[in-house]
Amino acid sequence: MIRSLVKTTITSWLLLSLTACVTTYDREPKKPNMEKAKETHIRLGLQYLRQNNLDSSRFHLNKALKIDPDSAGAYSGLAALMLREGDDENAERFYKKAIRLDGSLSQARNNYGSFLYGKQRFSEALVHFQSAAQDLNYDRRPLAFNNVGLTQLSLGKIDAAEKAFVRSVTLSPNMPRPYLELAGIAYEKTEYRAALRLLDQYHRVSPISPRSVQMELELAKVLGDKNRESSARLKLKNMFPNGKPLQGNSLTGKR
């Protein structure tokens, strides 16, 4: 009986071992997720770019292109890299290629719009900013609307600019730049108290700037607020003790 029990146990063990072996040999090796690998390389490429590690950024973006030669995201990243290197010609070429491959890539459109804005090619920039602003899935729509507003201002379209800035702060109430621009527009329309309210809102969400203090000074003078006028003059004196002229304002929020 013991011999029979041992024989049964051994037989059962052999069957289990055989089954395990069959299962091991039948299992197919997992295929690498190339799409995930591509996105990882793009993410790393942009991360290194933000850290100003240009060689590592180029390495990962080129790796992404080896996986997918038609990757709009990789070309958009390379465009930003070219800009960092001062190569405007190739930056524009890569932006155009990214948008040609995927016209819905709003980040590339917003960045290319910023590039064009910097070249004072405002009408071209506006097309790309508007496209990004209308993309409901784009997580930086407030910035895109802000850029639409700045571009419309540069084109002399004040009403259109005002509407864009209002959309920007409606989507993101803590975004400073639109409040400053809206205050400037209200000032030009001689809506001084509205301008001051908008300026105060700007100061609630942002540190003071030379432009905002200069505007505060002008509004205080117009409204006859001597205390506020004196305060603004003191702020400007602290900012520019040697009478340094105010700097011009450039388009903000570029990647």
PyMOL commands that set and color helices and strands:
alter all, ss='L'
color gray80, all
select helices_A, chain A and resi 2-26+34-50+54-67+72-84+88-101+106-118+122-133+141-154+158-171+176-188+192-205+210-223+226-239
alter helices_A, ss='H'
color red, helices_A
deselect
rebuild
show_as cartoon
